Every structure is written in structure tokens, then in C-alpha cells.
């Protein structure tokens, strides 16, 4: 398998680039997050890669960081998500943003990515839950905060508040509030409204 390419960036035609490695040109598909950080054509480039072999050919996908490649591979493990969809997700969201969206279970952030509908976004959130925290160190803290926020929201909904009221009450909560304190503070805010 090809795990990394080091060579000269020969051409850039989004979302594909051509990397010349000692006279051999490799066509590599990259997410836009990697594409924007590439050097100018003719400069040296180092990419981590994912090599996929399918019936219709061999495909190389390149990434500027290990976190991007890890997230790409996690996305590919989800049934119904192919390389194009995974690249679209990583083009529309940074790995940190994706990890935060998963931790907070925010389907709305994923549906902003072209080609991702509500059902696909919900499936991605379910399948990726707990899997991206190791890719992004800050995501571990966000996952804990996201879990408590999710629990607070569910508690408010169970108590009979609608989603709009619950979200409004949660806006004033401290970033790293625990579930019990969060529910108490949210109920206090709702009683004043």
C-alpha cells in the first residue's frame, strides 16, 4: 500500500493534484482543506495517503495531516459512504469541526455539506460517535461537553419543553457545565422567561 508521497507538486486541478515522485506522476484526490494548504506548483509536497483498490481501478487520496486521513478512514467504514462523500465532508468541515459536530450531535452542521441530507447526517453522527476524539485532542473535551449538552436537551424535552425553548435556555449555559447543573440552570432560565 502507498502510505505517503513525497515529491514535486506538478499540477493542481481541484479536487485532484498531480505529484511527481522521481519521474512517476501520481494522481491524488484531496479534500479542499488539504488543497488550500498546498504549496505552489513546482514546490515540494508531502502527503499522507489512503490507497483504495476497487474493481474499476486504483485510487489515491491525499491528506495534509494524520487527523484528516484518520477521519477519512472512519467515514469510509460507514455503510453507504464512499470516498467522494468522505472527501465532501472533509472539504466542508475541518476535522475539529466534524468532531465537535459529532460530539454535540449537530446534524445541521453536516447538512450544510453538499450531498449530505438529513438522514445521511444522522447516520454519520451515530456511526462516528466516540470515534473521532482520538484524532483531535480537543474533541475529547468537546465530546464530554457535547454528551452533557445532549443529555440536558433530552431532559428538557422530556419535561415538556419544545426544542426552541430548550435551545434558548441552553444558550446561556457555561461551556463545560455538567448535566445536573445544566438542567438546573436551564430550568431556572426557563422559569424567568
PASEBA-1860 file (N, C-alpha, C; in nm, 3 decimals):
! residues 193
1> XXXXXXXX> 0.082/-0.119/0.000/0.000/0.000/0.000/0.087/0.125/0.000 ~ 0.035/0.230/-0.054/0.106/0.357/-0.058/0.055/0.440/0.060 ~ 0.143/0.470/0.155/0.104/0.542/0.276/0.142/0.688/0.277 ~ 0.243/0.724/0.194/0.288/0.863/0.192/0.356/0.892/0.059 ~ 0.338/1.013/0.010/0.406/1.057/-0.112/0.488/1.182/-0.081 ~ 0.611/1.181/-0.127/0.696/1.299/-0.118/0.748/1.326/-0.257 ~ 0.719/1.443/-0.309/0.763/1.474/-0.444/0.736/1.619/-0.478 ~ 0.730/1.645/-0.607/0.705/1.780/-0.657/0.560/1.792/-0.700
9> XXXXXXXX> 0.496/1.898/-0.657/0.358/1.922/-0.696/0.357/1.969/-0.841 ~ 0.313/1.881/-0.932/0.320/1.910/-1.075/0.199/1.989/-1.124 ~ 0.079/1.958/-1.073/-0.042/2.026/-1.120/-0.148/2.025/-1.010 ~ -0.231/2.130/-1.013/-0.340/2.142/-0.916/-0.470/2.171/-0.992 ~ -0.559/2.073/-0.996/-0.691/2.093/-1.056/-0.792/2.034/-0.959 ~ -0.851/2.118/-0.874/-0.935/2.070/-0.765/-1.042/1.973/-0.813 ~ -1.065/1.867/-0.742/-1.005/1.824/-0.617/-0.885/1.731/-0.637 ~ -0.831/1.728/-0.758/-0.720/1.638/-0.787/-0.590/1.714/-0.806
17> XXXXXXXX> -0.481/1.650/-0.764/-0.349/1.707/-0.786/-0.262/1.599/-0.850 ~ -0.151/1.643/-0.907/-0.056/1.550/-0.966/0.077/1.570/-0.894 ~ 0.126/1.461/-0.834/0.252/1.467/-0.760/0.356/1.386/-0.836 ~ 0.466/1.451/-0.874/0.575/1.385/-0.944/0.674/1.332/-0.841 ~ 0.686/1.198/-0.836/0.779/1.134/-0.744/0.884/1.063/-0.829 ~ 0.999/1.126/-0.844/1.110/1.070/-0.921/1.068/1.027/-1.061 ~ 0.992/1.111/-1.129/0.953/1.084/-1.266/0.821/1.011/-1.283 ~ 0.761/0.965/-1.174/0.632/0.898/-1.180/0.526/0.995/-1.127
25> XXXXXXXX> 0.424/1.020/-1.208/0.318/1.113/-1.167/0.202/1.039/-1.103 ~ 0.172/1.075/-0.980/0.059/1.015/-0.908/-0.057/1.114/-0.906 ~ -0.174/1.068/-0.955/-0.295/1.148/-0.945/-0.355/1.121/-0.807 ~ -0.375/1.228/-0.732/-0.422/1.215/-0.594/-0.543/1.306/-0.574 ~ -0.652/1.248/-0.524/-0.769/1.328/-0.487/-0.749/1.376/-0.343 ~ -0.774/1.505/-0.320/-0.756/1.561/-0.187/-0.881/1.640/-0.146 ~ -0.910/1.645/-0.015/-1.020/1.732/0.028/-0.975/1.878/0.014 ~ -1.070/1.968/0.007/-1.037/2.109/-0.013/-0.957/2.164/0.105
33> XXXXXXXX> -0.975/2.109/0.224/-0.898/2.153/0.340/-0.748/2.130/0.317 ~ -0.713/2.021/0.254/-0.573/1.994/0.219/-0.532/2.078/0.099 ~ -0.621/2.087/0.001/-0.590/2.160/-0.123/-0.549/2.305/-0.095 ~ -0.622/2.372/-0.005/-0.593/2.513/0.025/-0.458/2.532/0.093 ~ -0.405/2.427/0.155/-0.277/2.438/0.224/-0.159/2.385/0.143 ~ -0.183/2.352/0.016/-0.076/2.302/-0.068/0.017/2.414/-0.112 ~ 0.144/2.382/-0.135/0.236/2.483/-0.188/0.205/2.510/-0.336 ~ 0.277/2.602/-0.395/0.259/2.635/-0.537/0.309/2.519/-0.623
41> XXXXXXXX> 0.257/2.510/-0.745/0.302/2.407/-0.838/0.452/2.422/-0.859 ~ 0.523/2.311/-0.860/0.668/2.312/-0.875/0.741/2.299/-0.742 ~ 0.670/2.317/-0.631/0.731/2.306/-0.499/0.718/2.163/-0.446 ~ 0.801/2.134/-0.344/0.798/2.003/-0.281/0.671/1.990/-0.197 ~ 0.612/1.869/-0.199/0.492/1.842/-0.121/0.504/1.704/-0.056 ~ 0.450/1.694/0.066/0.445/1.567/0.138/0.300/1.543/0.176 ~ 0.247/1.429/0.134/0.108/1.395/0.164/0.099/1.256/0.225 ~ 0.016/1.243/0.327/-0.021/1.110/0.376/-0.130/1.061/0.282
49> XXXXXXXX> -0.131/0.934/0.252/-0.226/0.885/0.152/-0.308/0.767/0.202 ~ -0.419/0.748/0.133/-0.502/0.630/0.151/-0.515/0.570/0.011 ~ -0.473/0.446/-0.005/-0.475/0.379/-0.134/-0.593/0.284/-0.137 ~ -0.683/0.305/-0.230/-0.801/0.220/-0.242/-0.795/0.142/-0.373 ~ -0.819/0.013/-0.364/-0.821/-0.073/-0.482/-0.964/-0.124/-0.497 ~ -1.022/-0.092/-0.612/-1.159/-0.136/-0.640/-1.161/-0.205/-0.777 ~ -1.276/-0.257/-0.814/-1.289/-0.325/-0.942/-1.255/-0.235/-1.059 ~ -1.289/-0.107/-1.046/-1.270/-0.015/-1.158/-1.138/0.061/-1.154
57> XXXXXXXX> -1.048/0.027/-1.061/-0.917/0.090/-1.062/-0.856/0.109/-0.925 ~ -0.738/0.171/-0.927/-0.665/0.206/-0.805/-0.682/0.356/-0.785 ~ -0.707/0.397/-0.660/-0.729/0.538/-0.632/-0.646/0.581/-0.513 ~ -0.588/0.699/-0.524/-0.509/0.755/-0.415/-0.578/0.880/-0.363 ~ -0.587/0.889/-0.231/-0.643/1.006/-0.165/-0.536/1.063/-0.074 ~ -0.514/1.193/-0.082/-0.406/1.256/-0.007/-0.456/1.350/0.102 ~ -0.377/1.360/0.209/-0.416/1.442/0.324/-0.295/1.513/0.381 ~ -0.319/1.633/0.431/-0.212/1.714/0.489/-0.180/1.677/0.632
65> XXXXXXXX> -0.269/1.603/0.698/-0.244/1.566/0.838/-0.296/1.425/0.865 ~ -0.242/1.367/0.971/-0.286/1.233/1.011/-0.432/1.236/1.057 ~ -0.473/1.346/1.119/-0.612/1.358/1.166/-0.710/1.353/1.048 ~ -0.675/1.419/0.937/-0.762/1.416/0.819/-0.773/1.274/0.762 ~ -0.659/1.207/0.753/-0.661/1.070/0.699/-0.741/0.977/0.790 ~ -0.723/0.992/0.921/-0.795/0.910/1.017/-0.946/0.932/1.003 ~ -0.988/1.059/0.994/-1.131/1.091/0.980/-1.185/1.034/0.849 ~ -1.108/1.045/0.741/-1.147/0.990/0.611/-1.171/0.839/0.623
73> XXXXXXXX> -1.080/0.771/0.689/-1.092/0.626/0.703/-1.212/0.588/0.790 ~ -1.239/0.667/0.892/-1.356/0.642/0.977/-1.485/0.661/0.896 ~ -1.486/0.764/0.811/-1.604/0.788/0.727/-1.626/0.674/0.629 ~ -1.518/0.620/0.572/-1.531/0.510/0.477/-1.588/0.383/0.539 ~ -1.571/0.367/0.669/-1.622/0.247/0.738/-1.774/0.247/0.750 ~ -1.835/0.364/0.727/-1.980/0.375/0.742/-2.048/0.325/0.615 ~ -2.144/0.238/0.632/-2.217/0.181/0.519/-2.282/0.292/0.437 ~ -2.262/0.288/0.306/-2.323/0.385/0.217/-2.241/0.511/0.196
81> XXXXXXXX> -2.128/0.522/0.266/-2.042/0.640/0.249/-1.920/0.598/0.168 ~ -1.906/0.660/0.053/-1.792/0.631/-0.033/-1.686/0.740/-0.021 ~ -1.583/0.726/-0.101/-1.471/0.820/-0.097/-1.516/0.961/-0.134 ~ -1.603/0.975/-0.232/-1.649/1.109/-0.273/-1.723/1.180/-0.160 ~ -1.809/1.107/-0.091/-1.883/1.165/0.021/-1.788/1.201/0.135 ~ -1.694/1.112/0.163/-1.597/1.139/0.270/-1.513/1.263/0.237 ~ -1.471/1.276/0.110/-1.396/1.396/0.069/-1.483/1.521/0.081 ~ -1.610/1.509/0.046/-1.701/1.624/0.055/-1.716/1.669/0.200
89> XXXXXXXX> -1.728/1.573/0.292/-1.741/1.607/0.434/-1.615/1.679/0.481 ~ -1.497/1.626/0.446/-1.372/1.688/0.489/-1.343/1.818/0.415 ~ -1.406/1.838/0.301/-1.392/1.964/0.230/-1.481/2.071/0.292 ~ -1.595/2.028/0.347/-1.689/2.123/0.405/-1.665/2.152/0.552 ~ -1.599/2.061/0.622/-1.572/2.077/0.765/-1.429/2.036/0.796 ~ -1.365/2.109/0.885/-1.233/2.064/0.932/-1.256/1.943/1.021 ~ -1.150/1.869/1.051/-1.165/1.751/1.136/-1.213/1.793/1.275 ~ -1.163/1.906/1.324/-1.206/1.956/1.456/-1.355/1.991/1.453
97> XXXXXXXX> -1.399/2.058/1.346/-1.542/2.092/1.334/-1.628/1.966/1.325 ~ -1.581/1.868/1.249/-1.655/1.742/1.237/-1.664/1.673/1.373 ~ -1.552/1.670/1.445/-1.551/1.606/1.578/-1.645/1.678/1.674 ~ -1.649/1.811/1.667/-1.739/1.887/1.753/-1.884/1.862/1.715 ~ -1.912/1.857/1.585/-2.049/1.830/1.539/-2.094/1.692/1.586 ~ -2.005/1.595/1.581/-2.038/1.460/1.625/-2.058/1.458/1.777 ~ -1.969/1.526/1.850/-1.980/1.528/1.996/-2.109/1.594/2.041 ~ -2.149/1.701/1.973/-2.271/1.773/2.009/-2.394/1.717/1.938
105> XXXXXXXX> -2.374/1.618/1.850/-2.482/1.557/1.771/-2.560/1.663/1.693 ~ -2.487/1.751/1.623/-2.546/1.859/1.545/-2.556/1.820/1.398 ~ -2.669/1.765/1.359/-2.688/1.723/1.220/-2.690/1.843/1.126 ~ -2.731/1.959/1.176/-2.738/2.079/1.093/-2.605/2.120/1.033 ~ -2.497/2.098/1.106/-2.364/2.132/1.053/-2.327/2.042/0.937 ~ -2.368/1.916/0.945/-2.334/1.821/0.838/-2.422/1.842/0.715 ~ -2.547/1.883/0.735/-2.636/1.900/0.620/-2.595/2.020/0.535 ~ -2.508/2.105/0.586/-2.458/2.219/0.508/-2.356/2.173/0.403
113> XXXXXXXX> -2.304/2.052/0.419/-2.210/1.996/0.323/-2.288/1.948/0.201 ~ -2.250/1.991/0.080/-2.321/1.947/-0.040/-2.324/1.794/-0.051 ~ -2.443/1.740/-0.078/-2.457/1.596/-0.094/-2.493/1.522/0.034 ~ -2.499/1.593/0.147/-2.533/1.529/0.274/-2.673/1.574/0.314 ~ -2.765/1.480/0.313/-2.902/1.509/0.355/-2.919/1.481/0.503 ~ -3.039/1.502/0.551/-3.067/1.486/0.694/-3.044/1.342/0.741 ~ -3.092/1.244/0.663/-3.077/1.104/0.704/-2.930/1.062/0.706 ~ -2.857/1.104/0.604/-2.714/1.071/0.599/-2.641/1.136/0.714
121> XXXXXXXX> -2.673/1.262/0.743/-2.609/1.335/0.853/-2.634/1.263/0.985 ~ -2.757/1.220/1.007/-2.790/1.149/1.131/-2.716/1.017/1.142 ~ -2.702/0.947/1.028/-2.629/0.820/1.028/-2.481/0.844/1.058 ~ -2.425/0.951/1.000/-2.284/0.985/1.026/-2.263/1.015/1.174 ~ -2.353/1.094/1.231/-2.341/1.129/1.373/-2.345/1.004/1.461 ~ -2.435/0.913/1.429/-2.449/0.790/1.507/-2.325/0.702/1.493 ~ -2.280/0.682/1.370/-2.167/0.592/1.345/-2.033/0.647/1.394 ~ -2.018/0.781/1.392/-1.890/0.841/1.430/-1.878/0.872/1.579
129> XXXXXXXX> -1.988/0.859/1.651/-1.988/0.896/1.792/-1.878/0.820/1.867 ~ -1.790/0.896/1.930/-1.680/0.838/2.009/-1.559/0.795/1.929 ~ -1.563/0.807/1.797/-1.452/0.758/1.716/-1.353/0.866/1.673 ~ -1.393/0.992/1.677/-1.304/1.099/1.631/-1.228/1.166/1.744 ~ -1.262/1.136/1.868/-1.199/1.203/1.982/-1.048/1.180/1.983 ~ -1.004/1.060/1.943/-0.861/1.031/1.943/-0.786/1.103/1.830 ~ -0.858/1.143/1.725/-0.795/1.213/1.614/-0.767/1.358/1.648 ~ -0.854/1.418/1.727/-0.840/1.559/1.762/-0.843/1.568/1.914
137> XXXXXXXX> -0.730/1.603/1.979/-0.726/1.607/2.125/-0.836/1.693/2.186 ~ -0.866/1.807/2.127/-0.969/1.895/2.182/-1.107/1.832/2.169 ~ -1.120/1.737/2.080/-1.251/1.674/2.059/-1.291/1.588/2.177 ~ -1.195/1.536/2.252/-1.228/1.455/2.369/-1.303/1.539/2.470 ~ -1.255/1.660/2.495/-1.324/1.751/2.587/-1.459/1.792/2.529 ~ -1.461/1.817/2.398/-1.587/1.856/2.333/-1.687/1.742/2.339 ~ -1.638/1.618/2.330/-1.729/1.504/2.337/-1.796/1.497/2.473 ~ -1.718/1.518/2.578/-1.775/1.515/2.713/-1.877/1.628/2.729
145> XXXXXXXX> -1.839/1.749/2.684/-1.930/1.863/2.693/-2.052/1.839/2.604 ~ -2.028/1.781/2.485/-2.138/1.755/2.393/-2.236/1.653/2.449 ~ -2.183/1.549/2.516/-2.270/1.449/2.576/-2.358/1.510/2.683 ~ -2.299/1.597/2.769/-2.380/1.658/2.875/-2.483/1.752/2.814 ~ -2.446/1.826/2.710/-2.542/1.917/2.645/-2.656/1.837/2.581 ~ -2.621/1.725/2.522/-2.722/1.638/2.461/-2.818/1.585/2.569 ~ -2.761/1.546/2.684/-2.843/1.496/2.794/-2.933/1.606/2.850 ~ -2.879/1.727/2.860/-2.958/1.840/2.911/-3.076/1.866/2.817
153> XXXXXXXX> -3.048/1.869/2.688/-3.153/1.891/2.589/-3.262/1.784/2.599 ~ -3.220/1.659/2.607/-3.317/1.549/2.617/-3.400/1.560/2.744 ~ -3.339/1.601/2.854/-3.412/1.617/2.980/-3.518/1.726/2.968 ~ -3.481/1.838/2.906/-3.577/1.948/2.889/-3.692/1.907/2.798 ~ -3.661/1.833/2.693/-3.766/1.785/2.603/-3.859/1.688/2.675 ~ -3.800/1.602/2.759/-3.881/1.505/2.835/-3.972/1.575/2.936 ~ -3.929/1.692/2.982/-4.009/1.768/3.077/-4.121/1.847/3.010 ~ -4.129/1.840/2.875/-4.240/1.901/2.804/-4.207/2.032/2.733
161> XXXXXXXX> -4.083/2.078/2.741/-4.046/2.199/2.668/-4.023/2.163/2.522 ~ -4.054/2.258/2.432/-4.027/2.228/2.291/-3.880/2.257/2.261 ~ -3.836/2.216/2.143/-3.694/2.227/2.107/-3.645/2.372/2.108 ~ -3.728/2.464/2.059/-3.689/2.605/2.056/-3.666/2.659/2.196 ~ -3.757/2.628/2.288/-3.744/2.675/2.427/-3.620/2.614/2.492 ~ -3.599/2.485/2.469/-3.485/2.416/2.528/-3.353/2.473/2.477 ~ -3.345/2.495/2.345/-3.222/2.551/2.287/-3.195/2.691/2.340 ~ -3.301/2.772/2.354/-3.286/2.908/2.405/-3.235/2.905/2.549
169> XXXXXXXX> -3.285/2.814/2.629/-3.241/2.804/2.769/-3.096/2.757/2.778 ~ -3.055/2.675/2.683/-2.919/2.621/2.686/-2.813/2.720/2.639 ~ -2.855/2.823/2.565/-2.757/2.920/2.514/-2.681/2.990/2.625 ~ -2.744/3.012/2.738/-2.679/3.083/2.847/-2.597/2.996/2.939 ~ -2.590/2.866/2.911/-2.516/2.776/2.999/-2.365/2.789/2.978 ~ -2.287/2.773/3.085/-2.140/2.773/3.071/-2.096/2.659/2.979 ~ -1.983/2.676/2.915/-1.935/2.579/2.815/-1.917/2.439/2.871 ~ -1.861/2.424/2.989/-1.830/2.291/3.041/-1.915/2.256/3.162
177> XXXXXXXX> -2.043/2.287/3.155/-2.135/2.258/3.264/-2.170/2.109/3.265 ~ -2.184/2.052/3.383/-2.224/1.912/3.396/-2.374/1.898/3.368 ~ -2.417/1.775/3.355/-2.557/1.750/3.320/-2.653/1.801/3.428 ~ -2.631/1.764/3.553/-2.723/1.802/3.661/-2.728/1.954/3.677 ~ -2.610/2.018/3.681/-2.606/2.164/3.695/-2.668/2.231/3.574 ~ -2.645/2.175/3.457/-2.700/2.232/3.335/-2.852/2.229/3.333 ~ -2.910/2.117/3.376/-3.055/2.106/3.381/-3.111/2.209/3.480 ~ -3.047/2.217/3.596/-3.092/2.311/3.699/-3.088/2.455/3.646
185> XXXXXXXX> -2.976/2.494/3.584/-2.961/2.630/3.531/-3.059/2.656/3.416 ~ -3.080/2.559/3.330/-3.172/2.574/3.218/-3.316/2.591/3.269 ~ -3.354/2.512/3.370/-3.489/2.525/3.427/-3.508/2.661/3.493 ~ -3.402/2.709/3.557/-3.406/2.842/3.619/-3.429/2.948/3.511 ~ -3.356/2.936/3.399/-3.371/3.032/3.289/-3.512/3.023/3.228 ~ -3.565/2.904/3.217/-3.699/2.887/3.160/-3.807/2.943/3.253 ~ -3.784/2.935/3.383/-3.886/2.987/3.475/-3.891/3.140/3.473 ~ -3.780/3.203/3.433/-3.776/3.350/3.423/-3.835/3.400/3.292
193> X> -3.842/3.311/3.192/-3.889/3.352/3.059/-4.038/3.372/3.055
END
